[in-house]
Amino acid sequence: MSAHPLPTSTPAAEGVDARGVHAFLDTVEGAPDIEPHSLMILRHGRLIASGWWAPYTAERPQLLYSLSKSFTSTAAGLAAAEGLLDLDDPVISYFPEFAAEITDPGSRAMLVRHVASMASGHAGETVERAFGLDPHEPVRGFLLLPPEHAPGTVFAYNQPATYTLAAIVQRVTGQSVTEYLRPRLFDPLGIGQTAWLQHPAGRDLGFSGLFATTDAIARLGLLYLRGGVWEGRRLLPASWVAEATQQRIPTEEGMREGPGPDWRRGYGFQFWMSRHGYRGDGAYGQFCLVLPEQDVVIAATADTLRTQEVLDAVWEHLVPACGAAPLTGRADEDAALERRLSRLALPPLPAKPAPLTDAAAWSGAVFAPEGGACADQPTLTGVTVAEDGTGGWTVSLAEDAARLDLGLDGAGWRTDTGPDAPVPTAVSGGWTDPDTLTVDVAFLETPHHLVVTCSLPERLFTARWRTTPLHRGPLRSLRAPGPR
């Protein structure tokens, strides 16, 4: 968390009816396919409601997926303000070493503003082709793919466009996006530790891979809501904020098969337009919602494929709760909401303790992947279950020579987040019957859960992601990179 807390207030003092927040919480908690992880609501620049669903906590960074793009956009805006890049320059002008082999007129006509607005001219996603053409320099791979349309004429959500924008920022600043943002954005906003996945080493992905707290999301949103000014100091040009947060390209056609209507309202510079305001948006429910008309910022993280339903709940319950004037006589309602937010928790996986009659059979049991390989997590080669000597159990997930040991006590979520933990986790579950052990492993710096089920008679296990990590790798990679 930041060393400089955001100013706080009560919902009523800022004209927000706490009943609307309760209704939003009821909706997301009652939806079977939405797992909320965090929520922060700011009104008139003050934090009026915040909560984290245990085992998730305020200080832990989260993988923001494509919400990372809005931070990359901010870096580009800062670089433009410093005269280091120009939105109307051809992309190829920043990579002269590729100029001789990039001969397609469309690729050569692509401008910085086109990659900033997902309007490179490509008809669809090119990430696999671009990274496949040149794994060491994906910008070259991207530019070698001729766009099917004139740049600037069509929208296509396309990761290499943002990757190229981030690479331009790094090229003109001589720093990674993180290094460049630290003194210009992160430190002035009071954003603490962040981390960004890189490819190749030394280059932040830009389009995804940023790990930051929910508090950091809220601060970015508040900076944009205030037109680029933070505590009286201008950090971003007002012109950039205005350009980045209005439609630069329509998305009606490009997102016809998208998640829902809020993806068909246009795209700015790495921000989506919404029914209300605009937003930074990451896979599985990572949101930075900026609502200028209501003077509201909402930061939220989750694990869900039903992202439109989360937005629908905001529009249905939170937006109407915002009135024009302070509310009186609401102290009890505000206090009740604060109590509820302080007690938020995800239900652990229901299960029973180890069957006493079969405890000896379970202790030391080794399980192989059902079908010979684990399709959801191919690196996972075996599971071992053993008593830990304290009345609990250890479930060990083997990935060839590496092993992830998970504690299980059957009493709810058991967290392992200490400095020696290879990856921060929380584990719940136990025995569903004498022959079956099921554990839910929450990887706490990502949205994701892995559900592992072991069958004693067959000595086989299955492991399935509730939502699939988009950055595939070993289980130990499901954490913010860098030293602990």
N, C-alpha and C positions, 0 to 999 in steps of 0.2 A: 504494500500500500504506500501511498504518497506520505511524505513527512509533513505535508501541508494539507490538512483535511479540507474538503469543500465546506463552504458555509452551509449551515443546516437551518431548517425551519419545520413547521408542521404543515400537513396538508391544508388544514382550514385556513391558516394564516396566509397561504398563497392561493386561496380560492379553489382548492381541490377537495372534492367530496370523497372522503375515505371509503365510502360505500362502493364507489367505482373501482377503487384499487382492490377491495375485497372481491368484487365480482370478477375482476380480471384473474386474481389468484384462484378463485373457485374454478374458473374455466380451464386454465392451463393445468391445474392440479387434477382436475376431473377428467381430462382427456387421456384416453389410454395410450395414445401414441405421441404424447408430448411429455418430455422430462425436463422441467425447468431447472436451471442451475444457479442463476443469479438474476437480480433485478435492481436497478437504480433509477429513480425518477427525480428529475430536477425541474423545478418551476421557478421562473423569475431568477434563475441563477443560483437557487438554493436547493440542497438535497432534502427532499421531503419524505422519501420512502426508500428503503434499501433492505435487501435480504439475500442470503445465500442458503440454498438447500443443502444441508449437511448430507454427505461428507465434504461438499465443496465449500471453500472458505474465501473470504474477501482478499486475503493477501496472496493467494496462489494465482500465478499467470495461467491464462487459457490460450489454447491454439485458436486463433480467430479466423482461420481459413480466409475466405475472400474479403472479409472486413479489413484484412491487411491492405487491400487495394486503396482504401481511402487514406491510409497513412502514406502510401507511395504517391498518391495524388498530391498530398500536402507537401511532400518533399519536392515534387516537380514544381509546385507553385512557388516555393521558397527559392528554388534555383532560378526560375524565371524572373522573380523579383530582383535577384542579384545579378541579372544579366548574363547568366551562364547558359541558358537555353532559351530558345524561341519556339513557341508553338507552331509557327508557320515555316520552320525549317524542315527540309526533307529529312526523314529518319536516316537515310543513307549518308547524309552529310556528317553524322556523328560517328560513322564507321567507314572511313575512307578506304581502309584495307580491304573491304569487300566490294568496292565500287566496280572493279573490273568484271567480276563474275555476276553481279546483280544487274541483269540486263533487261528484265521485264519492265515495261513502261509503268505498270501499276505499282510494282514494288518501288520503283524509283520516284513515283509521284506521292508516295505515302508520307504524310507530314506527322510531326510530333502530336499535333492535336487529334489526328486520326487514331493513333494508338492510345491516346489518353481517353478517348471516348468510345472505344470498341468499334471503331468505324474504319478498320484497316482495309475493307473491301473484300475480305475473305467471307465465304458463304457460311462458315461454321467454325467450330473449335479445331485448332491446328496443333494442340500441344504435343500429342504423340508423334505427329509427323515432324514437327520442328525439332523436338529434342532427339528424335530418332535420326534425322538427317545429320545433325552435328551435336552429339552429346556434350562435347567440350565447349562449344560456343553456340548455344541455342539461338542467339540473335541471328547469326548467319543462316541457321536452318530455317528460321522464320522468314527471312528476307528471300530465301531461295524458293519459297512457295508463292507462286504468282497469285495475287488476289483475283477472284472470279468477277469482281465488280470494281468500278472506279472507287478508290478510297474516298471516304466521306459520304457515300451514298447509301450504305446499308449498315445495319447493326448486326454483329455476331459476337456473342460472348466468347472470348478468345484469350486464354491465359498468356500466350506469348506476346500479345500486344502490351499487357501490363509489365511483363518481364522485360520487354524492350524499353519501356519507359523508365523502369528502375535502372536498367543498364546504362541508359543515357545519363541519368542523374549521377550514377557512379563515375561515368567517364568524365563528365564536366566538372565534378567536384573533387575527384581523386579520393573519394571516401565511399564506403558502403552506405546504403540508405540509413541504416541505424546510426553509424558514426556521424553522418551529416545531420540527422534529426536531433541527436542528443543535445547539443547546445542551443539549437534553434527552436525546438518544439518540446522535447521530452522534459528537459530541465526547467524551462520557463513555466510549463504547465504543472510541474510537480509530479511528473510521471516517473516512477521508480524503475526498477530493473525490467528490461525487455530482452527478448532474444528472437532471432529470425533464422529460419532454415535457409541454407545456402546451396547454390549450385551454379557454377563450380565453387569450390572453396573460396571464400572471400567475397562472394557476390550474393547479396540477399535476394531471395526469390521474387519479392515484390508483389506478385499476384496472390500469394498465400504464405503461410508459414510463420507469421508473426505471433509470438506469445506475449500477452500483456494482460493486466488485470481488468476487471469490469470498470474499476475506477478510471483507468486510462481511457477506456472507450467513452465514458461519460465526459471526461475533460476534452477529448477531441471534439465531441458533439457540441459542447458548450462554447468552445472556441469558434466553431462555425456559426452557431446561433448568434454569437456576438459580433459577427462580421469580421473575424480575424483579430479581435482585440481581447487581451487577457489582462485583467486587473489594471486597466488603464494603459497598457503597453500594446502597440500594434505588432503582432507577430506575422500575420499574413496580410497581403494586400486585400482590401475590400473587393477590388476588381476580380481577384482570383476566386474568392469565396462565391461571388455572384456568378461567375462563369462556370465554376465547378459544380454548382448545385442547381443549375437549371438545365432543361433538356438541350443536349447538343446533338442528339440523334434519336429519332423515334424507335421504339422497340416492339411495336405492335406485331410486325411480321416476324422479326427474329426470335421473339419469345412466345409465339403462338402455342408451342408445346411446352411452355415453361410451367413453373409451379403454381401460378395463379395470376389474377388481374393486376396485382401490384408490381409485377415484372413487365407489364405492357404499357407503362406510363412514361417511358422515356429514360434516357441515361445521360448523365453529365460527364464530368471528368472523374471517373471511378466512384461515382455516387449514383444510386438509383432514385428516380422520382417515385413518389408514393401518393396514395389518395390524400394523405395529409403530409405536407412537407417532403422531405427526402431522407435517404438513409444510406449508411454503410451496411453491408450485408454479407455474412459469411455462411457457408454450408452448415446445415444442421441447427440453425437458429441462433447465430451470433449476430446481434443487431446493435446499431447505433442509429436511433431514430431522432431526427431533428424536426421539430414542429414549430416553425416560426409564428404561425397564426396563434398558437396556444402558448408561445414562449416556454416550450417544454423540450427537454432532452430525456430520452429513455435509453438506457444501456441494458442489454440483456444477453445472457448466454444460455444455451440449452443443448439438448440432444434429441432431435426430432427430424423427421422428413416432412412433417406437416407445418412447414414454415408459414404458408399463407394463413393457416388457422391461428398462428400466434399473432400475426398482424391483424387479422379480423378481430381478435379479442381486444387488441389495443384500440382499434377504431370503435368497437362496440361499447367498451367499458371505460377506458382511460380518457379518451378524447372528450366524451360528453361530461366527464367528471370535472373538467377544467372550466371554472366560471370566471367572470370578470372581476369579482370583488371578493375580499376575505369573507369567510364564513364565521359566524358567531355561534356560541353554544355547542361546539363540537369537540370539546376537550376529551370527553369519554370515548368518542368514536376514534379520534386520533390515537389515544392511548391503546385502545384495543387493537388497532392496526399495527402499532409499533410492537405490541406483544406478539402478535401473530408473525410478523416479519422476523422477530428474534428467535422464533422456534421452528423455522422452516426446516424440513428434513425429508429426504427421500426414504420411502419404505424399503427396508432390507428385503432380500429375497427370502420368502418364507421357507423354512426347513426345520428339521428336527435334529437334536444332538445325535452323535454317533450311536448306533445300536450296540448296546453293551455285549450282546451275545456274539457280535461279529467284529468287535473292535480289533481283535488280534488279526483277523483276516484282512482288515483294511490297512492296518499299520504296516508300512513298507510295500504296499501294493504298487505295482508299476503298470501303466496303461499305455497302449499303443494307439495311434490314430485309426479311427474306424475307416475302413476302405483303403488303408495303407498310406494315406496322406491327408492332411488337414487342409481342405480347400479354402476355408476362410482365412487361415493364417499358415501358409505353407512352411514357414520357418519353424513351426511348433511340431516337434518330433516325439515328445513323450510327456507323460504326467506321472508324478510319484506322490503318494499320499502317506504321511507318517505322523504319529503322535509327537508332540513337541516337548513332552516332559512336564508341562505345566497344566495339563488338563485340556489343552487346545490341540489343534492340528496344523500341520504345514502341508500345503499343496504346492508342489514344485513343478513349474512349467519349463521343460527342457527345449532349448533351441540348439541342437547339436551340442557343442561343448559348453555353451552358456546356460545359466539356469536362473529362473526368477522364483524365489521362495516367497509364498504368500501365507500369512497367518490367518487362521480361521478359528473362531471361538463360538460361533453359533448364537452370539448375543447381540447381533446387529452388525453395523459396519465396523470393521477393524482396519484402521488406517496404518499405513507405513509411509511416512513422509520425511523421515529423518535424513540427516546428511549422508548416511551410509546406504540409503535406499537407492538402488539403481534406477528406479522409476517410481514416482509417487503413485500409490494405489490405495484403494479401499476395497475390502472384500466382505461379502456377505454370503449367506447360504448355509448349506449343510445337507443332511440326508433327507431325501424325499421318500425313500423306503429303504429297507435294510440293504438292498443291492445297488442303490443309486445315490451318488453324491453329485450335487449341482452347486457350483459357486458362480457368483456374479463378480467380476473384476472390473472396477471402475478405474480408468487411467485418468487421474485427477487433473492433469494439465491439458487434457483433450476432452472433447465431448463424449468419448467412446467407452463402451462396456463390452467385455468379452465374457460370454456365458460358457462355462466349461462343465460338461457332464461326464461322469465316469461310471461305467457299468462293471461291477465286481465279477459277475459270472463270466463275462466275455473278455475282461481285462482290456476293454477298449474305451476310448474317450471321443467325444465330439467337442468342438469349440466353434462358436458362432458369434460374429459381431452383431450387435443390435443395429448399429449403423457402421458402415465400413470406413475405416480410415482412408483418406484420399492420398496421403503420403505413405506408401507402403514401405515396410521395413520390419526389422525384428521388434519384439515387444519393448525392448529397452530404448528404442528410439521414440517411444510415445511420451515424450517429456520435452520441456524447453531445453535447447542445446546450451552447452557452456558449463562452466564449473559450478559445483554445488557448494 
